[in-house]
Amino acid sequence: MAGCGNSTIVGKWRLMGGSNATLWEFSANGVVLVGDVRGRYRFGDQDRIKIETPFATTVYQMKISGDGMTLQEPGGSKLELTKMRETQR
């Protein structure tokens, strides 16, 4: 298991690109919610994360820096997400 740590990823992340961008929510129990699609995630070696949904299974190279997370498909597209702060409204 990679040392990037479960606690770092837990929370809500917004795909960069606007306020109506897809919300990704990672739970400590390995459940991920991408928009309204529920799936599971698991960490692999070399900072990889595997995300399984009913529609696809994808392995990403993961980089977390501060409030930013980059998920890069091997030889493919890159997703940039920003961690949302928990605010009381």
C-alpha positions as CSV (number, residue, x, y, z in Angstrom):
1,M,0.0,0.0,0.0
2,A,1.2,3.4,-0.9
3,G,2.1,5.9,1.9
4,C,-0.1,8.7,0.6
5,G,-2.6,7.8,3.3
6,N,-6.4,7.4,3.3
7,S,-7.0,10.4,5.5
8,T,-5.6,12.8,2.9
9,I,-8.1,11.8,0.3
10,V,-11.2,11.6,2.5
11,G,-13.6,14.4,1.8
12,K,-15.3,16.2,-1.0
13,W,-13.4,17.2,-4.1
14,R,-14.6,19.3,-7.0
15,L,-13.4,18.7,-10.5
16,M,-11.8,21.9,-11.7
17,G,-13.7,23.8,-14.3
18,G,-16.5,25.7,-12.6
19,S,-19.1,25.6,-9.8
20,N,-21.3,23.0,-11.5
21,A,-18.4,20.6,-12.0
22,T,-18.7,17.0,-10.9
23,L,-18.3,16.4,-7.1
24,W,-16.1,13.5,-6.0
25,E,-16.6,12.3,-2.4
26,F,-14.2,9.8,-0.9
27,S,-15.2,8.1,2.4
28,A,-12.8,6.5,4.9
29,N,-14.4,3.1,4.3
30,G,-13.3,2.9,0.6
31,V,-16.5,4.2,-0.9
32,V,-16.4,6.9,-3.6
33,L,-19.3,8.9,-5.0
34,V,-18.6,10.5,-8.4
35,G,-21.6,12.8,-9.0
36,D,-24.4,10.4,-8.2
37,V,-22.5,7.2,-9.2
38,R,-21.3,5.1,-6.2
39,G,-18.2,3.0,-6.5
40,R,-15.2,1.8,-4.5
41,Y,-11.5,2.9,-4.4
42,R,-8.4,1.2,-3.3
43,F,-4.8,2.4,-3.1
44,G,-2.0,0.5,-5.0
45,D,1.7,0.8,-5.1
46,Q,3.6,3.8,-6.5
47,D,0.8,6.3,-5.6
48,R,-1.8,4.6,-7.7
49,I,-5.5,4.5,-6.9
50,K,-8.0,2.1,-8.5
51,I,-11.6,3.4,-8.8
52,E,-14.3,0.9,-9.6
53,T,-17.8,2.0,-10.6
54,P,-20.6,0.0,-12.2
55,F,-19.5,1.6,-15.5
56,A,-15.8,1.3,-15.5
57,T,-12.6,0.4,-13.5
58,T,-9.8,2.9,-13.9
59,V,-6.3,3.1,-12.4
60,Y,-4.9,6.5,-11.9
61,Q,-1.5,7.9,-10.9
62,M,-2.4,10.1,-7.9
63,K,-0.7,13.3,-6.7
64,I,-1.9,15.3,-3.8
65,S,-0.4,18.7,-3.0
66,G,-2.2,20.9,-0.5
67,D,-5.8,21.3,-1.5
68,G,-5.2,19.9,-5.1
69,M,-5.3,16.4,-6.4
70,T,-4.3,15.2,-9.8
71,L,-5.5,11.9,-11.2
72,Q,-3.6,10.9,-14.4
73,E,-4.6,7.9,-16.5
74,P,-1.5,6.1,-17.8
75,G,-0.9,7.6,-21.2
76,G,-4.3,9.3,-21.0
77,S,-6.3,12.1,-19.6
78,K,-5.6,14.1,-16.5
79,L,-8.2,15.1,-13.9
80,E,-7.5,18.0,-11.6
81,L,-9.6,18.3,-8.4
82,T,-9.7,20.8,-5.6
83,K,-10.6,19.8,-2.1
84,M,-13.7,21.6,-0.8
85,R,-13.6,23.2,2.6
86,E,-16.4,22.2,5.0
87,T,-18.3,25.4,5.6
88,Q,-21.4,26.1,7.7
89,R,-24.1,28.0,5.8
